[in-house]
């Protein structure tokens, strides 16, 4: 299993960068391979249809698309801006979605967040689910949000609260089990039914996200 772990923040000392590093370490402990990255590794302008028509999709967005496409699973550690998804994160999704085939479709995705606030960035994750699920990503139901994150990390990068550390490890492990099953076992491939009584032969790929 190859897991792409992306921090939606690049600020020096960012708690989401630290959380992404911790998740990457937990991924490695399971025997999978983690590829950590920060959003600053993929520079791109604000999305503009005229700019796309003139110069195409920028190199940063193409590179990000390749990383997502190459991974069997993706983890995004995103901050929360004004109770919603940060503009740079949404902008990256918008640019990457312009590539065909776009890489989010059927990709297993886990969302985590860290914030100095007492809600841990959780509201931002709910907002982030919307564009990802619209693009066909299989966003894991359980999300992890670390509240008061500025005081929760130990010097070695672990979580000071043992219970929170165990819950994060359990969430990551369960997510990877699902992603591995979805990747390896063809019998789990599902068909898409618009209604419960629909029994057409339409494959799962015949979805609106195409």
C-alpha positions as YAML, in Angstrom:
chain: A
units: angstrom
residues:
- id: 1
  name: UNK
  ca: [0.00, 0.00, 0.00]
- id: 2
  name: UNK
  ca: [1.24, 3.45, -0.96]
- id: 3
  name: UNK
  ca: [-0.35, 6.33, 0.95]
- id: 4
  name: UNK
  ca: [-0.02, 10.00, 0.01]
- id: 5
  name: UNK
  ca: [-0.19, 12.21, 3.14]
- id: 6
  name: UNK
  ca: [-0.78, 15.87, 2.29]
- id: 7
  name: UNK
  ca: [-0.69, 18.78, 4.71]
- id: 8
  name: UNK
  ca: [-3.02, 21.56, 3.65]
- id: 9
  name: UNK
  ca: [-0.85, 24.07, 5.54]
- id: 10
  name: UNK
  ca: [2.74, 25.06, 4.88]
- id: 11
  name: UNK
  ca: [3.17, 27.61, 7.65]
- id: 12
  name: UNK
  ca: [6.32, 27.24, 9.75]
- id: 13
  name: UNK
  ca: [5.41, 25.36, 12.90]
- id: 14
  name: UNK
  ca: [2.00, 24.38, 11.54]
- id: 15
  name: UNK
  ca: [0.16, 21.90, 13.74]
- id: 16
  name: UNK
  ca: [-1.31, 20.32, 10.61]
- id: 17
  name: UNK
  ca: [2.17, 19.67, 9.25]
- id: 18
  name: UNK
  ca: [2.99, 17.98, 12.57]
- id: 19
  name: UNK
  ca: [-0.23, 15.96, 12.48]
- id: 20
  name: UNK
  ca: [0.47, 14.86, 8.91]
- id: 21
  name: UNK
  ca: [3.96, 13.73, 9.97]
- id: 22
  name: UNK
  ca: [2.45, 11.72, 12.82]
- id: 23
  name: UNK
  ca: [-0.07, 10.10, 10.49]
- id: 24
  name: UNK
  ca: [2.72, 9.24, 8.05]
- id: 25
  name: UNK
  ca: [4.63, 7.54, 10.88]
- id: 26
  name: UNK
  ca: [1.52, 5.56, 11.86]
- id: 27
  name: UNK
  ca: [1.07, 4.49, 8.24]
- id: 28
  name: UNK
  ca: [4.67, 3.25, 8.11]
- id: 29
  name: UNK
  ca: [4.13, 1.21, 11.30]
- id: 30
  name: UNK
  ca: [1.43, -0.81, 9.54]
- id: 31
  name: UNK
  ca: [3.88, -1.85, 6.83]
- id: 32
  name: UNK
  ca: [2.50, 0.53, 4.21]
- id: 33
  name: UNK
  ca: [4.56, 3.24, 2.54]
- id: 34
  name: UNK
  ca: [3.80, 6.87, 3.37]
- id: 35
  name: UNK
  ca: [4.69, 9.78, 1.10]
- id: 36
  name: UNK
  ca: [4.35, 13.05, 3.04]
- id: 37
  name: UNK
  ca: [4.06, 16.39, 1.28]
- id: 38
  name: UNK
  ca: [2.96, 19.97, 1.89]
- id: 39
  name: UNK
  ca: [0.74, 22.10, -0.27]
- id: 40
  name: UNK
  ca: [3.66, 24.48, -0.88]
- id: 41
  name: UNK
  ca: [5.34, 21.66, -2.82]
- id: 42
  name: UNK
  ca: [2.74, 22.23, -5.55]
- id: 43
  name: UNK
  ca: [2.60, 25.97, -6.33]
- id: 44
  name: UNK
  ca: [-0.35, 27.09, -8.43]
- id: 45
  name: UNK
  ca: [-2.24, 30.35, -9.02]
- id: 46
  name: UNK
  ca: [-5.87, 30.94, -8.14]
- id: 47
  name: UNK
  ca: [-8.07, 29.03, -10.54]
- id: 48
  name: UNK
  ca: [-9.02, 31.10, -13.56]
- id: 49
  name: UNK
  ca: [-10.78, 29.65, -16.58]
- id: 50
  name: UNK
  ca: [-9.12, 32.14, -18.92]
- id: 51
  name: UNK
  ca: [-5.69, 31.22, -17.58]
- id: 52
  name: UNK
  ca: [-6.46, 27.54, -18.05]
- id: 53
  name: UNK
  ca: [-7.61, 28.14, -21.61]
- id: 54
  name: UNK
  ca: [-4.46, 30.10, -22.40]
- id: 55
  name: UNK
  ca: [-1.79, 28.09, -20.59]
- id: 56
  name: UNK
  ca: [-3.42, 24.86, -19.50]
- id: 57
  name: UNK
  ca: [-3.27, 23.31, -16.05]
- id: 58
  name: UNK
  ca: [-0.21, 24.59, -14.11]
- id: 59
  name: UNK
  ca: [2.73, 22.31, -13.40]
- id: 60
  name: UNK
  ca: [2.06, 22.30, -9.65]
- id: 61
  name: UNK
  ca: [-1.47, 20.97, -10.13]
- id: 62
  name: UNK
  ca: [-0.25, 18.34, -12.61]
- id: 63
  name: UNK
  ca: [2.39, 17.18, -10.12]
- id: 64
  name: UNK
  ca: [-0.20, 16.97, -7.33]
- id: 65
  name: UNK
  ca: [-2.51, 15.02, -9.61]
- id: 66
  name: UNK
  ca: [0.28, 12.51, -10.31]
- id: 67
  name: UNK
  ca: [0.94, 11.99, -6.59]
- id: 68
  name: UNK
  ca: [-2.75, 11.37, -5.90]
- id: 69
  name: UNK
  ca: [-3.13, 9.05, -8.88]
- id: 70
  name: UNK
  ca: [-0.10, 6.97, -7.87]
- id: 71
  name: UNK
  ca: [-1.35, 6.33, -4.32]
- id: 72
  name: UNK
  ca: [-3.83, 3.67, -3.24]
- id: 73
  name: UNK
  ca: [-5.02, 5.98, -0.45]
- id: 74
  name: UNK
  ca: [-4.77, 9.66, 0.45]
- id: 75
  name: UNK
  ca: [-4.74, 11.42, 3.82]
- id: 76
  name: UNK
  ca: [-5.31, 15.18, 4.00]
- id: 77
  name: UNK
  ca: [-4.46, 17.12, 7.15]
- id: 78
  name: UNK
  ca: [-6.26, 20.41, 6.72]
- id: 79
  name: UNK
  ca: [-6.59, 23.52, 8.86]
- id: 80
  name: UNK
  ca: [-9.90, 25.31, 9.31]
- id: 81
  name: UNK
  ca: [-10.39, 28.89, 8.12]
- id: 82
  name: UNK
  ca: [-13.50, 30.67, 9.38]
- id: 83
  name: UNK
  ca: [-15.33, 27.40, 10.05]
- id: 84
  name: UNK
  ca: [-14.70, 26.11, 6.52]
- id: 85
  name: UNK
  ca: [-12.12, 24.68, 4.12]
- id: 86
  name: UNK
  ca: [-9.04, 26.89, 3.50]
- id: 87
  name: UNK
  ca: [-8.93, 28.65, 0.14]
- id: 88
  name: UNK
  ca: [-5.56, 27.15, -0.92]
- id: 89
  name: UNK
  ca: [-6.84, 23.61, -0.31]
- id: 90
  name: UNK
  ca: [-10.04, 24.21, -2.27]
- id: 91
  name: UNK
  ca: [-8.06, 25.91, -5.04]
- id: 92
  name: UNK
  ca: [-5.77, 22.88, -5.36]
- id: 93
  name: UNK
  ca: [-8.78, 20.57, -5.62]
- id: 94
  name: UNK
  ca: [-10.35, 22.80, -8.27]
- id: 95
  name: UNK
  ca: [-7.19, 22.81, -10.41]
- id: 96
  name: UNK
  ca: [-6.56, 19.08, -10.06]
- id: 97
  name: UNK
  ca: [-10.17, 18.31, -10.98]
- id: 98
  name: UNK
  ca: [-9.58, 19.87, -14.41]
- id: 99
  name: UNK
  ca: [-7.25, 17.03, -15.45]
- id: 100
  name: UNK
  ca: [-8.83, 14.06, -17.24]
- id: 101
  name: UNK
  ca: [-9.15, 11.53, -15.85]
- id: 102
  name: UNK
  ca: [-9.36, 13.41, -12.55]
- id: 103
  name: UNK
  ca: [-7.68, 11.38, -9.77]
- id: 104
  name: UNK
  ca: [-10.16, 11.71, -6.90]
- id: 105
  name: UNK
  ca: [-12.74, 9.37, -8.39]
- id: 106
  name: UNK
  ca: [-12.99, 6.18, -6.27]
- id: 107
  name: UNK
  ca: [-9.89, 7.19, -4.28]
- id: 108
  name: UNK
  ca: [-9.96, 6.25, -0.59]
- id: 109
  name: UNK
  ca: [-9.45, 9.45, 1.45]
- id: 110
  name: UNK
  ca: [-9.03, 10.07, 5.18]
- id: 111
  name: UNK
  ca: [-9.46, 13.59, 6.57]
- id: 112
  name: UNK
  ca: [-7.73, 14.84, 9.72]
- id: 113
  name: UNK
  ca: [-7.27, 18.30, 11.18]
- id: 114
  name: UNK
  ca: [-5.52, 20.15, 13.98]
- id: 115
  name: UNK
  ca: [-6.34, 23.53, 15.44]
- id: 116
  name: UNK
  ca: [-5.67, 25.59, 18.59]
- id: 117
  name: UNK
  ca: [-9.46, 25.89, 18.90]
- id: 118
  name: UNK
  ca: [-11.62, 23.58, 20.99]
- id: 119
  name: UNK
  ca: [-13.27, 22.05, 17.91]
- id: 120
  name: UNK
  ca: [-9.97, 21.04, 16.36]
- id: 121
  name: UNK
  ca: [-10.81, 22.16, 12.82]
- id: 122
  name: UNK
  ca: [-13.69, 19.68, 12.53]
- id: 123
  name: UNK
  ca: [-16.03, 22.15, 10.80]
- id: 124
  name: UNK
  ca: [-13.46, 22.61, 8.05]
- id: 125
  name: UNK
  ca: [-13.36, 18.87, 7.45]
- id: 126
  name: UNK
  ca: [-17.11, 18.68, 6.96]
- id: 127
  name: UNK
  ca: [-16.81, 21.41, 4.34]
- id: 128
  name: UNK
  ca: [-13.86, 19.62, 2.71]
- id: 129
  name: UNK
  ca: [-15.89, 16.43, 2.29]
- id: 130
  name: UNK
  ca: [-18.28, 18.17, -0.11]
- id: 131
  name: UNK
  ca: [-16.00, 18.79, -3.14]
- id: 132
  name: UNK
  ca: [-14.13, 15.50, -2.60]
- id: 133
  name: UNK
  ca: [-17.29, 13.41, -2.49]
- id: 134
  name: UNK
  ca: [-18.70, 15.35, -5.43]
- id: 135
  name: UNK
  ca: [-15.62, 14.25, -7.39]
- id: 136
  name: UNK
  ca: [-16.23, 10.63, -6.44]
- id: 137
  name: UNK
  ca: [-13.72, 10.18, -3.62]
- id: 138
  name: UNK
  ca: [-14.62, 7.59, -1.01]
- id: 139
  name: UNK
  ca: [-14.12, 9.76, 2.05]
- id: 140
  name: UNK
  ca: [-13.75, 7.65, 5.18]
- id: 141
  name: UNK
  ca: [-16.69, 8.21, 7.58]
- id: 142
  name: UNK
  ca: [-14.52, 8.69, 10.67]
- id: 143
  name: UNK
  ca: [-12.48, 11.89, 10.80]
- id: 144
  name: UNK
  ca: [-9.91, 12.92, 13.40]
- id: 145
  name: UNK
  ca: [-9.74, 16.46, 14.76]
- id: 146
  name: UNK
  ca: [-7.13, 17.51, 17.31]
- id: 147
  name: UNK
  ca: [-8.30, 20.35, 19.57]
- id: 148
  name: UNK
  ca: [-5.90, 22.64, 21.44]
- id: 149
  name: UNK
  ca: [-3.26, 21.24, 19.09]
- id: 150
  name: UNK
  ca: [-0.64, 23.86, 20.01]
- id: 151
  name: UNK
  ca: [-0.15, 22.06, 23.33]
- id: 152
  name: UNK
  ca: [-0.88, 18.46, 22.37]
- id: 153
  name: UNK
  ca: [2.36, 17.40, 20.67]
- id: 154
  name: UNK
  ca: [5.31, 16.00, 22.59]
- id: 155
  name: UNK
  ca: [8.91, 16.72, 21.61]
- id: 156
  name: UNK
  ca: [9.12, 13.46, 19.65]
- id: 157
  name: UNK
  ca: [6.01, 14.30, 17.62]
- id: 158
  name: UNK
  ca: [3.54, 12.01, 19.41]
- id: 159
  name: UNK
  ca: [0.33, 13.13, 21.12]
- id: 160
  name: UNK
  ca: [0.52, 13.98, 24.79]
- id: 161
  name: UNK
  ca: [-2.93, 12.53, 25.41]
- id: 162
  name: UNK
  ca: [-2.51, 8.76, 25.28]
- id: 163
  name: UNK
  ca: [-6.20, 8.17, 24.56]
- id: 164
  name: UNK
  ca: [-6.14, 10.54, 21.59]
- id: 165
  name: UNK
  ca: [-3.01, 8.87, 20.28]
- id: 166
  name: UNK
  ca: [-4.66, 5.46, 20.46]
- id: 167
  name: UNK
  ca: [-7.78, 6.75, 18.72]
- id: 168
  name: UNK
  ca: [-5.73, 8.28, 15.90]
- id: 169
  name: UNK
  ca: [-3.77, 5.05, 15.44]
- id: 170
  name: UNK
  ca: [-7.00, 3.05, 15.43]
- id: 171
  name: UNK
  ca: [-8.59, 5.37, 12.87]
- id: 172
  name: UNK
  ca: [-5.57, 5.22, 10.57]
- id: 173
  name: UNK
  ca: [-5.37, 1.43, 10.88]
- id: 174
  name: UNK
  ca: [-9.05, 0.89, 10.12]
- id: 175
  name: UNK
  ca: [-8.86, 3.26, 7.15]
- id: 176
  name: UNK
  ca: [-5.88, 1.41, 5.71]
- id: 177
  name: UNK
  ca: [-7.64, -1.95, 6.15]
- id: 178
  name: UNK
  ca: [-10.54, -0.63, 4.08]
- id: 179
  name: UNK
  ca: [-8.26, 0.92, 1.46]
- id: 180
  name: UNK
  ca: [-6.29, -2.32, 1.12]
- id: 181
  name: UNK
  ca: [-9.45, -4.37, 0.76]
- id: 182
  name: UNK
  ca: [-10.76, -1.98, -1.89]
- id: 183
  name: UNK
  ca: [-7.44, -2.18, -3.75]
- id: 184
  name: UNK
  ca: [-6.74, -5.90, -3.55]
- id: 185
  name: UNK
  ca: [-10.05, -7.74, -3.54]
- id: 186
  name: UNK
  ca: [-11.96, -7.45, -6.79]
- id: 187
  name: UNK
  ca: [-15.04, -9.06, -5.25]
- id: 188
  name: UNK
  ca: [-15.62, -5.83, -3.34]
- id: 189
  name: UNK
  ca: [-16.06, -3.76, -6.49]
- id: 190
  name: UNK
  ca: [-19.53, -2.27, -6.35]
- id: 191
  name: UNK
  ca: [-22.11, -1.23, -8.87]
- id: 192
  name: UNK
  ca: [-23.83, 2.12, -8.67]
- id: 193
  name: UNK
  ca: [-27.60, 2.05, -8.08]
- id: 194
  name: UNK
  ca: [-29.60, 5.25, -8.36]
- id: 195
  name: UNK
  ca: [-32.51, 3.57, -6.56]
- id: 196
  name: UNK
  ca: [-32.64, 0.54, -4.28]
- id: 197
  name: UNK
  ca: [-34.73, -1.37, -6.79]
- id: 198
  name: UNK
  ca: [-32.43, -0.61, -9.73]
- id: 199
  name: UNK
  ca: [-30.59, -3.70, -10.95]
- id: 200
  name: UNK
  ca: [-29.03, -2.44, -14.14]
- id: 201
  name: UNK
  ca: [-25.72, -3.67, -15.50]
- id: 202
  name: UNK
  ca: [-24.17, -0.20, -15.35]
- id: 203
  name: UNK
  ca: [-20.63, -0.46, -13.95]
- id: 204
  name: UNK
  ca: [-19.55, 1.65, -11.02]
- id: 205
  name: UNK
  ca: [-17.54, 3.82, -13.39]
- id: 206
  name: UNK
  ca: [-20.74, 5.04, -15.09]
- id: 207
  name: UNK
  ca: [-21.21, 7.71, -12.46]
- id: 208
  name: UNK
  ca: [-21.85, 11.41, -12.64]
- id: 209
  name: UNK
  ca: [-18.24, 12.08, -11.63]
- id: 210
  name: UNK
  ca: [-17.03, 10.92, -15.04]
...
